[in-house]
Amino acid sequence: MRAALAALAACCVVARAEVPSARLAPRNTTAHHVLQCSDGLVLPAWRPLEDVPTLDIAIRGTLYFLSLMYLFIGVSIVSDRFMAAIEVITSREKEVRVRRNGSDQIVVVRVWNETVANLTLMALGSSAPEILLSVIEIAGKNFEAGDLGPGTIVGSAAYNLFVIIAICVSVIPDGEVRKIKHLRVFLVTATWSVFAYVWLYLILAVISPSEVEVWEGAVTFLFFPATVLTAYIADRRLLVYKYLKKGYRVNERGVIVEVEGDGSVEMALKPCEFGDDEEGRELEKSRKEYISVLRDLRKQHPEEDLETVERMALETLMSRGPKSRAFYRVAATRKMTGGGDLSRKISERAQSDLSEVKAELQRRESSSVSVEPRGPHVRFDPDHYTVMENCGSFEVRVVRGGDLSGEVTVQYTTEDGTAEAGSDYVAAQGSLTFGHGETEKKFTVQVIDDEVFEEDEHFFVRLSTPKGACLASPSMATVVILDDDHSGVFSFPQRDYELTESVGTYELKVMRTAGARGKVKIPYNTEDGTAKSGAQYEPAEGHIIFENNETEKFIPLHIVEEDSYEKDVLFYVNLGEPELIGVSHLTTLPENEVVVAMMGLPKAGEITRAQLRIKESKEFKNTVDKLVQRANASIIIGTSSWKEQFSEALTASSDNADEPPSWLDYIMHILTLFWKIIFAFVPPTDIGGGYVCFVVSIICIGLVTAVIGDVASHFGCTLGIKDSVTAIVFVALGTSIPDTFASKVAAIQDKHADASVGNVTGSNAVNVFLGIGVAWTVAAVVHWTKNEKFHVEPGNLAFSVTMFCSEAALAVLVLVLRRRKSIGGELGGPRCIKIVTSMFFFSLWLVYLTMSTLEAYGVIKGF
């Protein structure tokens, strides 16, 4: 590439030798020249300008060229601070309420629409040098038109559309393709990008030849919000998109959805349902990918704990996930300047996010637990008692909490339930007095035993009339009296249970009521439902044995944890007939005694079949939700302090975080250290939500760009190269190098082509509407106030614009044709197709450069 540019510059010098020039005129046949250079806005011309030997011209040209390259590096570094601020600003989030499975849920979404962000702040960030160069050049020339600014904008557009796309097409691995996801937005911005340059030609050569009027400049600028608005309409399917031809099909979840055109874009019939809108679909895909990665990592690293595996999964998701234009731009510049890649920051961010999520979930869990009153209080502990009928008496415990100073008195009394005072228990009432520092008191309740078989019964004990404290929950205790004259009735406490898959081993309770005499054995077994044994749970079959007076036992059930985000399967546990152990003597008893004995045998209760529903782990689900929302690697390009910025500026890093920097990394780091330190003084992005960094960065870009404009002009003047040629060849290339590397990395890493190619057309349109629109509007207004006309000669600019428009329309057509099934996407594809496409796009750029240069020097006729 550099050899080609050097050859082109040499051609320009030769052409200038053949075509007379006002800027470089040979004074005599000896190797001495007169340079007609003027002072720039910031830098004065290099003097002397007369009797300059050829060797001096070569030295000056070389130094100007090296200075230009160094300035390009500097503007790239400060532009990345600008992009980091933009990323922080556009990454702001808000909570929205969505419907999911009939219930409301809160989902965190971006405040900025992606399309609007890309066409406004992101486009401004990547194109700021070109835009500011145009504005500064106009101001520096006393609001007269120049060739450097507009030429850079057109040349940069040509380079972006032809060269960057050619590179992105070729770097995709053979057989793979990348397709633009937001095709509607791409077509809208592509149309505007071509129209922008058609409009330039119209106002220069047709509407008001050689003059730009105030309304023309204003309209040019107003096309910018029009571009953003139409792209937003296309992105959100507003207005005309509602009336496009639609069909219907069943999606992969079995939901009937509307489709537009060829069915490549779905529109949900129920947009209020979570997952059917675009944000919901993307979030759902991210969740599935995270869970899939988590499962794979747990298999690969069985020795690691869950938190470590979760961190690894989050790192993977952040690395794989879609990234913003700003991320790729910053990453490309860091690699170019010896700053290494961002993998270390991704790892640190993943660890930080995981810790924050775990802490937040723990706070939520702790806040959901009931909190005791802060003041002095009394309550039962425990609040449930189960006693045998023949126990005689038992103690009830009351505890005191809060402030333990002073004396506290509380009344207690028993109340009938199914058990009646006098026949089943002895009524009790009284007063408990807690002295200073006392924390508990007990009182006794008596139970009446009889020989009559009866069902289990219960009664209550209530606290009341506290003095010196308040009543806390529970202030009423329940007492269950179990009959001891029967072997019991055995059953589950309830029919339905809901478990989380993370429970591990669940103890299923079996109750013994209506008696507890004797030793009883009960068979049990599990039964598949929608949950399958061995997959969602481990099958179990066996016996549980109740000892004499034992009232409850537990069946251990092992649940398999699958790390499912959504899960709803069920299985069953069945109880068999209970068997009293040691009753073989019944056959030897008289008949009347056998009847009485049989009445006391154990029986199966009403609920002998339990249904267990396995649901996803709430903690795992909440963790996934939070981590997926945070799995945005783009936000790591921001900084939180000046210390962090200076540390990064002074540290050389390699592309691989696990390897030390190479000698090339150290060389680039030393060469760029000056710029890194200077721009480390820019306020961190965490101050003022990124806006302070935004303002300071754009001021710095303006200052460096002003110097670039002067150096570029002096470089062209010294070598006899016109500003229009310097702009499209050198300045446009220099300002676009970071975008080239960023688009290359984005093309390889992203699943779609939007970040690498889709944004090129938007930026090209924004460059014209902002860079030329603002500059020419201001200049036209200034001349209008002086009753003068703002003259802009069509010249090389009109010819260059015409060449670009013709080739751009052809390039967009080729990209659209590549979406056919035979190739499948704008980037990549079969090897032969890739090579042909890349060569075609690169040849378009060479033709553009050659024709524009020849026209500039009068070799071919222009406008």
Number of C-alpha atoms within 10 A of each C-alpha: 6 7 8 9 13 11 12 16 20 14 15 22 18 12 18 19 14 11 11 12 15 10 19 21 16 17 14 10 7 10 12 18 21 18 26 16 21 16 12 18 15 14 15 13 19 13 9 9 14 12 15 18 13 14 11 13 18 13 12 17 19 15 14 20 18 12 17 22 17 17 20 22 22 23 25 29 25 24 28 28 30 32 29 30 32 25 26 23 22 22 20 12 14 12 12 12 13 18 16 14 8 9 10 13 13 12 19 16 17 15 14 15 14 15 22 19 20 24 24 18 20 26 23 24 27 25 23 24 32 32 28 28 30 33 25 21 25 22 16 17 12 10 20 17 21 17 23 26 30 27 26 30 28 25 30 27 26 28 27 26 25 26 22 25 27 25 23 26 30 22 16 22 15 14 11 15 23 25 21 22 17 16 16 18 25 24 18 20 26 23 18 24 26 21 15 23 24 18 18 23 21 16 21 22 18 12 14 13 15 16 18 22 20 20 12 22 23 18 13 23 22 15 19 21 15 12 23 22 15 16 23 20 18 21 20 15 15 12 10 9 14 10 10 12 11 15 14 15 13 11 12 7 6 8 13 16 19 20 20 17 12 9 14 8 13 20 19 18 15 15 14 13 17 23 19 20 18 15 15 17 13 12 20 18 14 21 20 15 18 25 23 14 19 22 18 13 18 18 12 11 13 10 9 13 10 13 13 15 22 25 22 19 24 29 25 20 24 24 20 16 19 21 19 22 24 30 23 25 26 26 23 27 23 23 19 22 24 27 26 24 20 24 18 16 15 23 20 13 22 27 18 12 18 20 13 14 18 17 12 14 15 13 11 11 11 11 10 9 8 8 8 12 14 9 12 19 22 28 23 24 17 14 18 15 15 13 18 21 25 15 14 13 16 15 12 19 15 22 16 23 20 14 14 18 13 13 14 21 16 21 15 19 15 22 18 15 14 15 19 15 17 10 12 20 22 14 17 15 15 11 14 18 15 20 14 12 13 16 14 18 15 12 15 10 17 16 21 16 17 14 9 10 14 14 17 19 19 21 19 19 22 17 24 16 13 18 14 17 21 18 19 17 14 15 17 21 21 17 20 20 26 26 27 27 21 24 27 30 20 27 25 22 16 14 15 13 13 13 17 20 26 20 15 15 15 16 13 17 14 22 18 26 25 24 29 26 22 22 18 23 16 19 15 18 16 21 17 15 14 13 18 15 17 11 12 20 22 14 17 15 13 10 14 17 18 24 16 14 19 17 22 17 16 13 19 13 18 18 22 19 16 15 18 18 20 10 15 15 16 22 19 19 22 17 22 17 14 25 18 20 13 10 12 8 8 14 9 9 11 9 11 8 11 14 12 10 14 11 13 19 19 27 21 18 18 13 15 19 20 20 18 19 20 24 18 20 21 14 15 17 17 15 19 22 21 20 26 22 17 18 26 23 24 25 22 17 22 21 21 12 15 15 13 12 20 16 13 16 21 16 15 22 25 21 20 13 15 10 9 13 19 13 11 13 21 18 14 16 25 16 15 20 18 13 18 22 16 13 22 22 13 20 24 25 26 17 14 12 16 22 19 16 24 26 14 18 24 21 15 18 22 21 17 19 26 24 19 24 29 25 23 22 26 27 25 26 22 28 22 27 27 22 24 27 28 26 28 29 21 20 30 26 21 21 24 23 20 26 24 22 22 23 28 25 20 26 28 21 19 17 17 22 26 25 25 30 27 24 23 25 26 28 27 26 27 30 30 27 27 24 27 26 26 21 26 28 22 19 25 26 20 18 18 14 9 9 9 11 18 22 18 19 18 22 18 23 24 22 18 28 26 18 19 27 20 13 21 24 15 13 19 19 11 15 18 14 15 20 17 11 8 10 18 17 23 28 33 29 23 16 15 10 17 26 16 14 24 24 17 17 24 20 15 23 22 16 14 23 22 14 17 27 26 18 20 23 20 13 13 11 12 17 12
